[in-house]
Amino acid sequence: MKNLNYILIFFLILSSCSNFEEKKPLNDLFSQDYIRFQSENEIGIIDLDSTTNFLDLREKMGELTCLGKVSGLKFELNETRYHITGFSDCPTSGETGCYFRRNHLTIRNDSLIIGYGKEKEKKPINYLKTELNNIIEKPHNFKYNENKVKPALIHFYVEDNYPISTTINVLKEIAEQFSALNSKNDSDFFEYNILFVGYDISSIPPPPPPIPNEFNMD
């Protein structure tokens, strides 16, 4: 009986000691414009743990857009606290954004969509690193006379039946891959914005080829 008591006391001491161990502090990763929008009081914070799926998140983002606010998306994963800006249309506004001179990327659910039409391919989200490297290898994807890549516009759509964890994992990959590229170069070497959309933009067929001008025909 004495031995049993000693064993119980030993485990109680171990348990008490573990409670005094300090928790490992979380790392913070910010998207490039998060702090700027926050300092200008132009951001509204959404904790992704308070959302159920992509639709729920997009509705909350739309409300902030109607108030003239950028959405600041916050979540924790693997000992890192992420702070990412996102954009979504205001449902009561008829305005549409113009996004020229951009490197466009399309993400559906947890997949990166490459190409259009018959050449369209679906890649896992961890292929993003390869695709970003493919973009920066081509000179025409850079700003004129600058060692900076044209900003990326990421069209992001997730179907309603996917949990919010799908959205979180995709955002994590986006933030980490762009952060890794910019840490090797200037902090604004490759800027990006994430546009949260309510439809699969990759399913829209590309525009038809232009009709030849009869005066230019051989």
N, C-alpha and C positions, 0 to 999 in steps of 0.2 A: 504493500500500500504506500509505504514511504517513497519507493522508487517511482510510483505513478505520480505522486505529488511533485517530486523533483522534475519529472518530465514536463508536467503541466506548467510549472513555474518557469522552466527553461523556455518553453514556447511563448509564454506570455511576455517574457523579457525580450525575446526576438521580435515579437509583434510590436511592442512598445517602441523599440529602437527604430523599426522601419517607419513608424509614424513621424519620427523626428527628421527623417531624411528629407532634404530639400528637393522639391520638384525641379526637374530640368527646365530652365526658362525656354520659352518658345522663340523661334526665329520669326522675324517679320519680313514679308516680301510684299512690296508695293508696286503696282503698275506705275508707269512713268508719270502719268498726269494726276494720280490720286491725291497726292499731297498738295498739288497746286489748286485743284478744285476745292479741297478741304479748307485751305487757307483763305480762299475767296468766298467761302460759305456758299458754294454752289453744288454741294453734294448732299445726298440723303442716304443714310446707311441702311442696308438690308442684311440681316444675319441669315445666311442660307439655311441654318438649322431651323428657322421659323417658317420655312416654306415646305410644301409637300411635293411639288413637281415643277417642271419648267413653265407650265401655263400659269400656275400660281405666282411664280417669281416674276414672269413677264407682266402680269397684271399689276403687281406692286411697283415694278419699274415704270410702267405706263403712267401710274398715278403721280409718281415723282416727276416724270417728264412734263406732265400737264402743269405742274407747279414751277416749271423752269429749273428743275434740279437734275443733275447727273446722278446715276445710281452708283453708290459705293457698295460693292458686294464683299461681305466678310465671311470667312469660314476658317476652320482649323483642320489640318490633316498632317499626319506624320510629323509631329513636333514643329510644325510651321503654321503661322497665322498669316493668311493671305488677305490682301486688300486690293481689289481689282475694280476698275471702273467699267461700267457697261451702259449701253444706250438702247432704248426701245421707244417706239412711236407712242405719242399720246393718242389714246383711242378717240378722243373728241376733237382732234385736230385733223384737218385735211392736208396738212403740209407734208411734203415728201423731201427727203434729203437728197442732195446732189453729191455724188462721191466720185469725182473725176481724179485722174492722176493717182490712182491707188493700185496696190497689189492686192487683188481680191482672193480671199480664201473662203471655202465653204465647208462647214461642219454640220453633219446630220447625225443626231444621237451621239454615239461615241466614235464616229468614223469621219475621216477627212475625205472629201470628195474631190477628185482630181479630174480635170478635163470636162468636156461636154459631149452630148450625143453618144455616138457609137464608141468614142474614145474615153468615155467617162469610166473612172475606176474608183472603187471604194477601198480606202486604206485605214488601218487601225490608227487611233489618235497619236500613238507614239511615233508614227511616221512624220509627224509635224516637223521634227528636227531636220529630217532629210529634205523635206519640201522647202523649208526656209533656206537651207544651204543651196538648194537648186535656184531659188530666187536671187540670192545675192551673187551667184556666179554669172548672172547675165547683166551686162552693162546697161541695157535699156530699162532695167528695173530700178535704176538709181535716179536721184534728182539731178537735174542738169547742172554740170560743173560743181557738184558737191560729192563728198565721200559719205553720202547718206542715202539709204534706200528709201524709195517712195513708201509712205506709210501703208501698212496693211489694214485692210478692212475685212474683218472676219464675220461672215454671215453665219449665225449660229441658231440652229433649230433642233429641238428635242421633242419627240412625240410624247403624248400625255401619259402613256402607259409605262414610261421609264421613271424610276424614282429620282429624287433630287441628287442622290449620290452620283448619278451619271453626269449631271451638269457640273458637279463639284470636281470630279476627276478630270473632265475636259478643261475646265478653267485652270486647274492646277497645272496641267501640261502646257497650256498656252503661256501662263505667267512664267513658268520655269524656263521654257525654251527661249522666249524673247529676252528674259533677264540674262540668260547665259550668253546670248549673242551680244547684247549691249555691254556686258561686263568686259568683253574682250575688245570692245571698240569704245566710241563715245556713248554716253548714256542715252543719247537720242539718235543713235546710228540707225535703228530700225524701230520706229514707233508703230503702235497698233491701236485699233479700236475694235471692240466687239459689239456687233449689232445683233441684238436678240430679236429674232423675227418669228412670226406666227405661221410660217409656211416653209416648205422645202424648196429653196431657191434652185437647187440642182435639178429639180424635175421640170423646170421651165425650159422649153426647147430654145436653142440659140436662134437668133434672128436669121432669116434666109439670106443667102448671098445677094449682093446688089445686082440688079438687072443691067446688063451691059448697055452702054449708050450706043445707039445705032451709028453715030458718027465716029465712034472709036473702034468699030468692028472692022476686021480685015476684009 
